[in-house]
Structure formats: structure tokens, C-alpha cells
């Protein structure tokens, strides 16, 4: 039996992951009350307000073109939905791309300020970007991770999950496992999961990549739990995109 991941704090709800056994059309991933409604390799064409990794309508002042539809067709991309029976989401992910490509057409003004801030100082050739819309909201959450740093700088790297100035989380690699006595021990290299922390630096969710995967939530706010569950699902599916 593989030792478990070390959690930062108490009060977590442990949810084993089902369906994480390779990437295929209409894959069903589930944990706790959360399950995917669709998982597709191909990119979504969206609707009148969303197309590719964009927000708004081309030519309008609020248009935000983050990564073009044409780009994601040539790269590693996945689109999925998640539900808990009440809430629903649309999640778009693109991985293994250069952070420089976040600036479409080398026009920094075409990017929302939030993405510019997230990408500042990031020079990675293995970036993971997630755009999360919950319950048909127009304004998404944005996640940006440097996959290389998650492994190479597991003790110091910090990623970001941001919606606006008041709604954000930090994401840090987990590099500790529980030994046979239940005590946390550092692993030799890299990370075995990711920890999501709120503005007070409290761990509110942890996703473990060990074996079939597990998700741990530590919040009583159901809306927050749904956002965190979506991000955990995206992180779990990222490992399957190449398969």
C-alpha cells in the first residue's frame, strides 16, 4: 500500500478519484459528489461571448484574446465540464506550451491585466493554463502553473489561481509523504501533489497524484468547494492529456 500524501492542517474530506485510468473520449472522472459531464481533447468553439481562450467579442473594447483557437488546435488542449448535481462548469485547459505565447501577436494590451500579472517573470516552455467558468458566468477564474518549476523547485515555487483582486488562491507543490507511523517526511525530489491555499494561507484543497489520485477539500463553503473541485479535476486530467 502506497503511503499517503501529507496534508497541511486538519478537517479535510478525503475523496478517492475514479476514472483516472487513461485519456479517452467521454472519459468520466469523479470524486465525492463531483463528476465530469464531458471530457474532450478537441477545443470548444464556445458561443457568442467565448471562443477558444478568449473572452468577449472580437473588435469590442472588452475583448480578451489570451490564446487563439488556431494555437490550441496545434497544442495539447482539453475541454471538460464538472457538476455536483447543482452547480455546473465549463473548463478549458492547454498545457505544454511556452509562457511567451500567452501574448498573442506580441500585443500585451490584448491580454487582461490579470494574465499579465500572472505571467510576469514566468519564462517556461512547459506551462499549464486553465480557464474556469462556473454556472454560465462570463468572468472566469484563471490558473497558471509552470510545470517544470513544480518539479524542479518544489520547495519554493508558487502558482496562482485568480478571478480578480479579491478572489484568488496560491498553489504550492506538495513534497511530503506520510511514513508508516503517520509522520510527514520529505521526498527526495519533485512533488507528488498540489496544495491550494486561500488569502489567509490556509490549505483549502489538496490533490494527490499518487496511484489513482485523491482529492482533499477543507472548506464548508459549497461554492468555494465547487471552484476548488474544478481545479483539482483539471490538475488530474493534465497528466492524462498525452496518453
Protein Blocks (a to p, Z undefined) as FASTA:
>chain_A
ZZddddedehiacdddehiacjaehiacdehjbccfbdcfbdcebimkbgcjaedjehia
klccfbdfklmmmmccddddddehlaccdddddehiafklmpgghiaklpcfklmmmmgo
pacfbdcdddddeehiabdcdddddfklmmmmmmlgccdddfblmlccdddddfbdcdfk
opacddfbhcfbdcdddfkopafbdcdfehjbpaddddfbfklmmmmmmmmmmmmmmmmm
mZZ
